[in-house]
Amino acid sequence: MQNRIIKLTAPLSKEDIQSLKIGDVVELTGIIYTARDAAHKRIQENILNNRPQPIELENQIIFYVGPTPAKPGKVIGSAAPTTSVRMDKYVEMMLELGIVGMIGKGERSDYIPELYRKHCGVYFLSIGGASAMIANQIKECDVVAYEDLGTESIKRLYVENLRLIVGIDVNGRVFQDEQVQKYRIV
């Protein structure tokens, strides 16, 4: 069975992601936001201190990336996904704030698929080591919060046909787990 290629426009709604299945290839166009460890920590501090969030998170996608500064004439520097497991302690908080998808690389902790199922979210896998290709798919980049964090600031990106793979779907199914089962030798 060949994986489907699905074109989606961000921001996404819960309805947009309902039919996505693990292994589907998504070409994403639209607005997404960057956030890594330091930005997630500040979002958490906002909740704890009853402060507003710096951006509207409902129906948004977070890309775990800390792009390098842009070279002259470029929108952005290298933009490869970072290891997602580092953000696992913030996943439930982000889903409760309305995030519908997260983009990163690598496997997640054992408890994460159930959170995606419970909150109707998806985890997209991006290609590690393909920072130049990913940077070419980013057409706009603006810092929108926490500028003092430098590469870890929250940035608003406009992407065109950013290729992703559904790594965890809204049913909590995990792409890597199913691939291991598919090719297991008994």
Secondary structure, DSSP 4 states (H G I P E B T S, - for coil): -PPPEEEEEES--HHHHHT--TT-EEEEEEEEEE--HHHHHHHHHHHHTT---SS--TT-EEE-B-PPPPPTT-S-S--PBPBGGGGGGGHHHHHHTT--EEEEBS---TTHHHHHHHHT-EEEE--TT-HHHHHHHEEEEEEEE-GGGGGGSEEEEEEEEEEEEEEE-TT--BHHHHHHHHH---
